[in-house]
Amino acid sequence: PSLFRDPSHEQLLYQEVQELLNLGAVEEVPQEFRGKGFYSRYFLVPKAKGGLRPILDLRNLNKYIVNLKFRVVSLATIIPSLDPGDWYAALDMKDAYFHISITPPHRRFLRFVVCKTHYQFTALPFGLCTAPRVFTKCMAVVAAFLRCQHIHVFPYLDDWLVR
């Protein structure tokens, strides 16, 4: 993407930020902290099937983060655990990452500007290199609890199979 946003997208970005504010995923940066912290570009890119997708470009921030490896569950690892003849429900969590809060002192690293207003993420954003691992580790705790209740769950990021 180009360095500068398409000016025609500014209103669409503003609407997207309003939705994020309503979800509690972002907040305005207090006046005294504006211009401080780590700012990333926020822009829209076309989706494959039409429409636009907001992107917080965290590539520069990700350069400074140690990204630990973790085991990702795949369909190939799940299939041997499924019992033939059983029925499963597939669940897809909406806005899954936004259920994981960012501690207030770390929010200064997740800032961006739209329509001259400064914002910061209060919840785990897409694009942060550690987000899949953090989310997976948090959901592993939930899955372990459900398994103790004799509920068969197979989580894969924000998609789960449940029996």
C-alpha positions, 0 to 999 in steps of 0.5 A: 500500500502507498504511504498515504491513505486514500482521502476518500477512505477517511470517512469509512475509516472514521466509521470503522473507528466508531465501531471499534470505540463501541466495542471497547477495542480502542479509546481516544488517547488523552490530549497530554499523551498525543504524539507520544508513544508508537504510532502505526498507519491505519488504512483500508485495503480491498477484500477479495470478495468486495468491500474494504478491510481496515489494516493497522500496519504493525510491521514496524512495531513487530520488528521490536517484539520477540515472537515465540513459537507455539504449536498450532492445532490443524485439521490434520491433528484434530481428525484422529481425535474425532469419534466416528458418528458423533456430531459437532458444531463449528463455532466462529467467535466474532471479534475474537481478539477483542476479548483480550485486553491490552494492559494500559501501559502497553496501549501506547504502542498501539496508536494510530490517527484517523481524522486528526484524532489519536486512538489506541487499542485497548484490546488485542489487535490483528497484525500484532505478531504475538496476537495468535499465540496470546489468543491461543494460550488464553483460549487453551485455559477456556478449553481445558475448563470445558474439557473438565466439564466433559465437553469435547472442544477442539479450538483453532484460533477463533474457530472451535469444534464442539461436541 
